[in-house]
Amino acid sequence: MADKPEGDAKFWGPLAAPSLDDIEALAVAALDALPEPFRSLSRDVECRVADFPTDEVCKDMELDSPFDLLGLFEGVGLTDDGASPFTGQMPNRVWLYRRPMLDYWAEHTDTLGEIVTHVLIHEIGHHFGLSDDDMYAIDDGLR
């Protein structure tokens, strides 16, 4: 086993965890791959990547750990009058959290791209006015 490159520190030494920019690139690719009309209807949604949710988000959502949240939608869904921004209304935004996604990736067989895409689509579902229960039902119906 010692002769395998995977056991050699020189093989693993230069490798690094995917960066915030790497996660963002995966998210941009997922957004670009959305079918129409979803892609057009999502073009004004900002997509941001952070290592973790803020302390305020963790407190508001009563999370046991910041690792418990992979993504978050902030804004007003299209079915809740989100199509016409009110004066002073912030744009709809999706947050993707890198460290929780990397932990999930390490513990499962999904590719990182699949995880980022799944989380992004789930959060964009909120932009379209879908609840978590709606999306779980859709997801269960696809399996």
C-alpha positions in Angstrom: 0.0 0.0 0.0 2.9 2.4 0.7 3.8 2.4 -3.0 0.5 3.9 -4.1 0.6 7.6 -4.8 -2.5 8.1 -2.6 -0.4 7.2 0.4 2.3 9.7 -0.5 2.1 13.0 1.3 3.6 14.6 -1.8 0.5 13.5 -3.7 -2.0 15.0 -1.3 0.1 18.0 -0.2 -0.7 20.3 -3.0 -4.4 19.6 -2.9 -6.7 22.2 -1.2 -10.4 22.3 -0.4 -12.5 24.1 -3.0 -12.5 27.8 -2.4 -15.5 30.2 -2.3 -14.7 31.1 -5.9 -14.8 27.4 -6.8 -18.2 27.0 -5.3 -19.4 30.2 -7.0 -18.2 28.8 -10.4 -20.2 25.6 -9.8 -23.2 27.7 -8.9 -22.9 29.9 -12.0 -22.7 26.7 -14.1 -25.8 25.4 -12.4 -27.7 28.6 -13.0 -26.6 28.6 -16.7 -27.9 25.1 -17.0 -31.4 25.9 -15.8 -34.0 25.4 -18.5 -36.1 28.3 -19.7 -38.2 29.9 -18.4 -36.6 29.3 -15.0 -33.3 30.7 -16.1 -34.8 34.0 -17.2 -37.0 34.2 -14.2 -34.0 33.7 -11.9 -31.6 36.2 -13.6 -32.2 38.9 -11.0 -31.6 36.6 -8.1 -28.2 37.3 -6.6 -26.1 34.3 -5.7 -23.6 34.7 -2.9 -21.2 32.2 -1.3 -19.9 32.4 2.3 -18.1 29.9 4.5 -21.0 29.8 7.0 -24.3 31.5 7.8 -24.0 34.6 10.0 -24.5 34.3 13.7 -27.8 36.2 13.3 -29.1 33.6 10.8 -28.0 30.7 13.1 -29.9 32.4 16.0 -33.0 33.2 13.9 -33.2 29.7 12.5 -32.4 28.2 15.9 -29.6 26.1 14.4 -27.6 23.8 16.7 -24.5 24.3 14.5 -23.7 26.5 11.5 -23.0 23.2 9.7 -26.7 22.5 9.7 -27.5 24.9 6.9 -26.2 24.4 3.3 -28.1 27.4 1.7 -30.6 30.1 2.4 -33.0 32.2 0.3 -33.5 35.8 1.3 -36.2 37.9 -0.3 -39.8 37.8 -1.4 -41.0 34.9 -3.6 -42.6 35.7 -7.0 -45.9 34.5 -5.7 -45.7 36.9 -2.8 -45.5 40.0 -4.9 -41.8 39.5 -5.5 -42.2 40.2 -9.2 -42.6 44.0 -8.5 -39.9 45.2 -6.0 -41.2 47.7 -3.5 -39.2 50.8 -3.0 -36.2 50.0 -0.8 -36.7 46.2 -1.2 -33.5 44.3 -1.4 -33.1 42.0 -4.3 -33.8 38.3 -3.8 -30.6 36.5 -2.8 -29.5 32.9 -2.5 -26.7 32.1 -0.1 -24.6 29.0 -0.5 -22.5 27.9 2.5 -19.2 26.4 1.5 -18.1 24.7 4.7 -21.4 22.8 5.4 -21.5 21.7 1.8 -17.9 20.5 2.0 -18.8 18.5 5.1 -21.8 17.0 3.4 -19.7 16.2 0.3 -17.1 14.4 2.5 -19.9 12.2 4.1 -21.8 11.3 0.9 -21.3 10.0 -2.6 -22.7 13.0 -4.5 -20.2 15.1 -6.4 -19.7 18.6 -5.2 -21.3 20.0 -8.4 -24.4 17.9 -7.7 -24.6 19.2 -4.1 -24.2 22.8 -5.1 -26.8 22.4 -7.9 -29.3 20.7 -5.5 -28.9 23.4 -2.9 -29.1 26.2 -5.4 -32.2 24.8 -7.1 -33.8 24.3 -3.7 -33.2 27.9 -2.7 -34.3 29.2 -6.1 -37.5 27.2 -5.5 -38.3 29.7 -2.7 -37.9 32.5 -5.2 -40.7 30.9 -7.1 -42.8 30.7 -4.0 -42.3 27.0 -3.2 -42.2 25.9 0.5 -39.7 23.4 1.8 -42.6 20.9 2.0 -43.4 21.5 -1.7 -39.8 20.9 -2.7 -39.5 17.8 -0.6 -42.7 16.4 -2.3 -41.3 17.2 -5.7 -37.9 15.7 -4.9 -39.6 12.5 -3.5 -41.7 12.3 -6.7 -38.5 12.3 -8.8 -37.0 9.3 -7.0 
